[in-house]
Amino acid sequence: MFKALSCRDVSLTQTILPKSDVLLVALSARALAGSAGRSGMSVTALDLFADTDTEAMANRCFALPSRRLRLPGPALGRVLAAPDLRGVPLVYGAGFEDRPDLLEALERDRPVIGNSAATVAMLKDPSALAALLGRLGIPHPDIATSPPVDSGGWLTKHAGASGGGHIRPAGRRVPAGHYLQRRVPGRPVSLLFLADGRRVLPVGFSRQWVAPAPRQPFRYGGAVGPLPVVPIDRGAAAGMTAAVSRITAEVGLVGLNSADFLAGPGGWCLLEINPRPGATLDLFDRPPMPGLLGLHMAACSGDLPQELPALSGCRAALVVYARTPVRLDGGMRWPDWTADRPRSPAHVLPGAPFCTVLADAAGVVEARRLAGRRARDLFRLHALAAAA
């Protein structure tokens, strides 16, 4: 029986050579599939959407139907039980943060390349993470499990959720599975980094923004990067990097991970650690950077490069959400600057992600503005979605 691969167990190195077949499982596997192609791998992708561009980049692509934007364990198990997929190494992306039990089940019958289910469970447990950060002396917002007297300075979050759509201003009660986090000032900044269980190698900083919607004031809108260190402040950037280094040394993080911060004139604090490849692959997985999926797999085996090439310019990735019901009949002509293109025929519900718009420019502001213009053009031309 195979075991999960971690920095302390690298006996499976020969099963994950760059040309090996690999399974990709995530809420959306498109960015991982694109990186796999750049890394010279053949892959089978399993996600909720099986978008046309994911299908084009993967050798095989399976949709895992879900009404709640949550990985369906039984459907995933049925696909993975196929004789030709048994024992094939698996790389996971977003979708397991609140499903460590599902990740643990996968570890029992195949190599899972990435952080262990136990590591994911600990880092996505708000109380455990707060205790870890406190012990390491890393600034972080206060958390609570019961409503404070003055709830105006607090947010309600769903433990293990992602994407920002679950975040609400705190009310008089805390729903099951949720917790409270104190509001702190600052702008959201994320650091994508590689780790080998002991050391880290920064890939780059990015900045995020929200696409507010009714009942979802903090819904994820997109990101832009790499972010020059100067706007962050060199001292703050060094402090954030040192923070993820201390966390990595303490818990043995491996592969690609990201850390979300709030940074402002008064300093910075760490909001959360995402112990898997995430949405900012779109920003950094481009020449002259080697394929990040290959680097992820190598780092999980304890192999970190000495350094990474510097990227020129900036890239923005903006999520476009449907404002009204959208019906695709197959006649949609997608611009080459779009990604996550739904299959047709399709019916996209209001508020659901419709596609992603990509934009490259010389600087952060220019890339963000170009992505916004392209999203508005898409809306005007096709009357399909609202730009964030």
Secondary structure, DSSP 8 states (H G I E B T S, - for coil): ----BBTTB-TTGGGG-TTSEEEEESS--HHHHHHHHHTT-EEEEEES---HHHHHHSSEEEE---SSSS--HHHHHHHHTSGGGTT--EEE-TT-TT-HHHHHHHHTTS-EESS-HHHHHHHTSHHHHHHHHHHHT-----EESS--S-GGGEEEEETT--SSTT-EE--SS--TTEEEEE---SEEEEEEEEEESS-EEEEEEEEEEE--BTTBTT-EEEEEE---HHHH-HHHHHHHHHHHHHHHHHH--EEEEEEEEEEETTEEEEEEEE-S--TTHHHH-STTS--HHHHHHHHHTT---S------SEEEEEEEEESS-EEE-S-----TTEES---SSEEE-TTSEEEEEEEEESSHHHHHHHHHHHHHHHHHHH--EE--
